Amino acid sequence: MVIYEFQLPMGEYGSFTMFSHFFGALFYTVGSGWLMIIIWSIFQDVQVGLTHISELWVSLLSFSPLSCSRLVCEFFPACVTMCGVCVFLLVCIMALSVAMPDRQDPFLWLSALHGRGYNEGSLLADTTGGECPDECDCPPSFPIAMYCDGRGLTAMPTVPSRMKYLYLQHNEITALPDSALANTTNLVWVMLHHNALSTDKIGKRAFAKLQGLERLYLQHNNLTGVPPNLPRSLRDLRLNNNNINKITPEALEGMDNLTILYLHDNALTEMGTSLRGLNSLTLLDIGGNKLKKVPDSLPEHIHQLYLESNAISVVPEGFLSKFSQLQYIRMGHNQLTDKGIPPNTFNVTGLVELDLSFNQLERIPPVSQTLEHLYLQANHIKEFTLGSFCSVVDVINFSKLRTVRLDGNEISTADVPSDSVLCLRMANTIEV
């Protein structure tokens, strides 16, 4: 299917360029011979014009109507001559620039297209491996991408085998049979979020041949489980906002390259050992589920761990001791109590952000002096314990906290010790 087409009348760059070169050479010959005469004329007209302007100004000041009328009649012809000469000179200069062989040709961009595989005569849609479906867009400038997002599709379109990037989000697709992607083995990104896919309508081999797939977006569908036989090459897997209630150990097994995993807003009650072996995982979001405990076998290199909006009441002993790279923890909107948090659980170096808001805490848990953001709002805290932030306060020992949220508790600004300004000297916001 032809997307764009244009024709050039003749020659490598077209007849317009030959026309420009012909008249450019003509103007070059004429212009170079008269160049010195034109410059001399301009100076003469400028001198005459300036003389008339000065005389006209003196006549106006002296209120001499006869002198003014005479000078105006002599001044305007000089102005007309100056303007005509300037226009002629400008045309000659433009012609010289067109005629010069080292100037960039106006159709030089066609050579660039030719270097990328396009002919000068026409720009055709790439039909390698099949034509682009009528309901989708496959731009000639990016022939390995197919855009079918937001088209109201209810079934999978035919995908040409050359495609690497497939955008099918925001449709009403209900099924993904084994044959849908069988010929597109070079796919790198597949975007299927915001559709109506269900687990039983996804073929067991639908993704099996996509050995180079790196990103798979399936959020906001009707999945009740992780689709089978997902490629082990995945780096970014998004399954959030579905109805997944269980993840088997085999579902994510062997995904050594997986770095981002979104499972939030599902119906998970436990994770089991499904996360074991995800050695490259840096971001795990399992908030908005029904978890009652922190998952076992969390990857040691995790960088961001989001557990908010669950039913967790207890944090295991030494929970953070094995995570040397963990910087962000969000456990807000759970059922944590003081008894469920072992001493110094969150007093670990390297932690940057800790969110324990909307729980049932009555005391401020001890935190590391390197922590920068602490969210404890909407608990039952009754005392502002400065020792939770600083065990020793001096010139070099103080908290690095910049944000402290304690609003929605049972304390007020009157409960904040006066020496807190020394401990929390870097805080930009302290809300009580």
N, C-alpha and C positions, 0 to 999 in steps of 0.2 A: 504494500500500500504506500503510495507516494505521499509524503508529508509536505515537503516543500520542493519547488522546482523553479529554476530560472535559467535563462539562456543568455549567452554573450554572442553578439553578432559575428565577430571575426577575430582572429588572432588570439594569442595567449592571454592578453589582457582586455581585448574588446576594441571596437572601432572608436569608442570615445577617447581612449588613450592616444590612438594614432591621430585623431583629429586634434587633440590637445598638443601633441608634439609638432604637428605641421604648422599650426598657427603660432606655437611658441617659438619655433625657429624663425618664422617670418617676423614676428615682433622683435626677436633678438637682433636680427639684421638691421631693422629700421631703428630700433631703440638705441643700439650701441652707437650708430652714426650721429644721432641727434642728442645724445645724452649731455654733452658739454653745452650745446646751444640752449637746451631746456633749463639747465642749472643757471646759466647766465641770465636767461629771461626771468626766472623766478626772483633772482636777486634784484634785477632792475624793477620789477613790479612791486616787490616788497618795499624798495626804497621810495618809489613814487607813492605807494599807498600810505606809508608812514608820514611822508611830507604832507599829503592832502589831509590826513587825519589831524595832524597838528594844526594846520591852517584852519580846518573846519572848527576845531575846538576854540581857537582864538576868535574866530568870527562869531561863534555863538556867544562867547563871553562879552563881546563888544556889541552884540545885538545888531549886526549888519546883514539885513536880508539879502542884498544883492551879492555880497561876497559869499554867503552861505549857499545860495542857489548855484553860483558858478562852480564852487568847489564840489558840491554834490554831483553835478553833471560830469565833472572830471574824475571823481573818485570811484563811481560805480563801474565805469568801463574797465578801470584798472583791476577792480575786484573780480569782475567776470573773467578777465584774462588770467589772473592768478589761479582761480578755481579750475579753469579749463586745463591749464598747464599741469596742475597737481594731479587731476584725474588721469591725464594722458601718461604722466610719469608712473602712477600707481599701476595702470594697466601694463606698461612695459615691464615693471618689476615682477608682476604676477606671471607674465608670459615667460620671463627669464627663469623663474623658479620651476615652471612646468617643463621648459625645454631642457633644463640641466639634467643629464643622465644619471647623476648620483642622488637625485631626490627620490623619496619613497613614492612608488606608484600608488594611485588611489585604489587599485584592485589587488594590491599585494596580499591582502588577507585571504584571497582565493588560493594563493600558493600555500598558505598555512593549512587550509582545509585539505588541499591536495596531499600535503605531507601526512595528514592524519587518516588518509584513506578515502577521501571524497574527490570526485571529479570536478573539474572547473565548470562543466556544463550544467550539472544538476546536483542537488542534495537530496539523496534518497534515504528512506527509512531502511535500516538494516533488517533483512529478513532471514538472517542466518538462524537455522534451527526452528524456523516457523515465523509466520507473520504475527504482528501484535494484534490482540483481540480488539474488536471495534469498541468495546466498552472500557478500554484502558488506554493509557498514554505510554508510548515508548519513544522518548525524544531522541532524534538522530544525534544530538550532541552528547547523549549519555545512553547508548544503545543497550547497555547491560542492565538497565533498571526498568521496571514495569510498574506504573502507578495506576492502581485500581481503587484507591481509597475513597470512601464516601460516594460510591456509585449506586448504592442500593442493591448490590449483588446478593443473591440468595444461594448461589452455587459457585464452586471454584471455576474460574476461567481457564482456558488452555494457556499454558505458560511455555514460551519458546525456550529451547534448551540453552541458549546463550546467556540467559538471565543470571545475574548474581545478586540483585537487590529487588525484593518483591514486597510491594506495599499494598496490603489488602485490608487495612484497618477501617473501622467505622462502616461496616456493611452488616448484612444479615445472613452471612454464610453459616449453614447449619452442619455441614459434613465436609470431611477431608479424606477422601478415599485413597487407597494405596497408589492408584494411578495418577493422582493429581500432580505430584512432584517427581514422578519416577524418572522423567527424562531430564530434569533440571538438576543435575548432580553437582553443578558448580555454585549453587546458591550459598551466599555468605550471610545475608540478612533476610529474615522472613518476618513480616509484621502482620499479625493476624489478631491484634487486640481489638476489643469492642466489636465482637461478632456474636453469634449464637451457637458456637461449637459446644458439643457435649462429648464426653469421653468415649462413649460407645459408638459415636459417629466418626471417630478418628481411626483410620486404618492402622493395624498393628505394624505395618511396614511403611507408613506414610512419610516418616522422616529417616528411614533406615539408610537410604543411599546418599544422604547429604553429609558426606564425610568432611566437608570443609565449612559447615555452618557454624557461625560464631555468635549470632544474635537471633534469639527466638522470643517474640513477644506474643503471649497468649492471655494476657490479663483481660479482665472484664468479659469473660465468656461464661459458659455453664458447665465447666469441668468439675468432676467429682474425684478425679485422680490425675496423677502425672501421666501424660501420654507415653506409651511404651516405645522402646527402642530409640530414644533420643540420641542424637550424635554426641560422641564423647569429645568432639572438638569445641563444644559450646563454651563461650566466655561470659555471656550475659543471658540469663534465663529469667523471664518474668511471668509468673503464674498467679499473681495477686488478684484479688477481687473475683474469686471463683467460689466453688462449693467443695473444695478439696478437703476431705476429712481424714485422709491417711496417706502416708508416703512410705512405700516399701523400701527396704534396703537396696534392692536392685534398681530402683528408679533413677538414682543419681550415681550409681556405681561407675567408677572409671573416669569421671569427669575431672581430670587433673588440671584442666585449663580454666575451669569455671571460677570467675572472680566476683560476679554479682548474681545474687539469688534473691528474688522478691517472692515471698509467699504470704504476705500480709493480707488480712481481710479474707480469710477462708474459714474453715470449720475444724481445724486441726486440734486434736486433744493431746497428742504426743508426737515426738519426732523419732523416737527409737534410736537406731544407729544409722539413720539415712544420711546423716551429714559426715559420717566417717569417710575419710579418703579424699575429701575436697581440700586438698593441700594448698590450692591457690586462692581460696575464697577470702575476699577482703571485706565484702559487704553482705550481711545477712539481715533481712527484714522479715520477721515472723510475728509482727504485731497484729492485733485485731483478730486473734484466734481464741481457742479455749484451753490454752496450755495452763497446767497447774504447777509446773516446775520448769526450771531452766533446763533446756535440752542437754543430754549427755553428748560426749564426743564432739564438742564444738571444735572447728579447725583452729589450730594454734596461731595462725597468722592473721586471724580476723582483725579488721581495723575498725569496722563500724558494726555494732550489734544493737538491733532494735527489737525490743520485747514488750513494748507498751500495749495496753488494752488487752490483757489476758487475765488469768485468775491465779497468778503466781503469788504465793504467800511466804516462801522460804527461798533463801539464796544459799547454795552449798558452801561448805567450808573451803577456804582457799580458792574461791570461784575465779578470781582474776590473776592468780599468781602465775599461771602458765601462759597468759596472753601478753607477750612482751610488746606487741604492736597495737594493742587495743587502745583507742583514743576516745571513742564515742559510745556511750551506753544510754539507752532510753528504756526505762522501766516504769514510766508513769502509768496511771490508771490500772493498777494491779491491787493486790491485797496484802502488801508488805507491812509487817509490824516490826517493832524493835527486836522482839525475840527471834524473828525469822532472819535477821541479818547478823552473822557472826562479827565479833569485834574486828575492826580495821579491814573489813572486806573491801572497802572502796579507798583505802589509804594506800594507793599504789602509784608509783611514779610513771608518768607518761599519759595518764588520763587527762583529757582536755575538757570533755563535757559529760556531766552526769545528771540525768533527769529521773527523779524519784517523786515527782508531783502526783497528787491525787491518790495517795495511799493512806495508811493508818499509822504513820510514824508519830511518836510523841517526843522524840529527841533528835537532834541533828547528828547524823552519823559522822564519825571522823573521816576526813578526806585529806588527800595529799595537798601539800603546799603548791604543787605545780598545776593543780586544777584551775581552769579558767572560767567555767560556766557551771553553776549549780542551781538546779530547779527543785525546790521543796515546797512549792505552794500547795494549798488545799490538803494539808495533813492535820495532825492534832498536836503540833509542837507547842510546848508550854514554856520553853526556856531557850534563851539565846546563849548557847555555850560557846564562848570564844575559843576554848581549847579544842573544839572540833575542827577549827581552821588553822590555829597556830599553837604548837606546843611550846615554842620559844619565840619571843619577839625581840629583835634587835635590828641593827643596820642592814645586815645581810639575810636575816631570817624573817620572812613575812610571806603571807599568802599571795599567790598570783591571780587570785579570783578577780574577774572583771564584772561578772554578773552574779548576783545572789537574789533568788526569788524566795521569800518567806511569807508572802501575803496569803491570806486565807487560813492562817493558823490562829493559835490562841495567845499570841504575843503582839506587842505594839512597839512603837519607836522608843517608849520609855524603858523597855526591857533591854535595849541595846546598850552594852557597856561603853563607857566613854573612851576607853583605850582601844576600842575596835578600829579607830581611825589609823592606829599604828599597824595593826595586823592586816587590815583590809585596805591598805593605802592605795592599791591599784584598782579598786572597785569603781566602776563607772555607774553601776546601778545596784542599789540595795533596797529591795522592796519588802516592807514589813506590814 
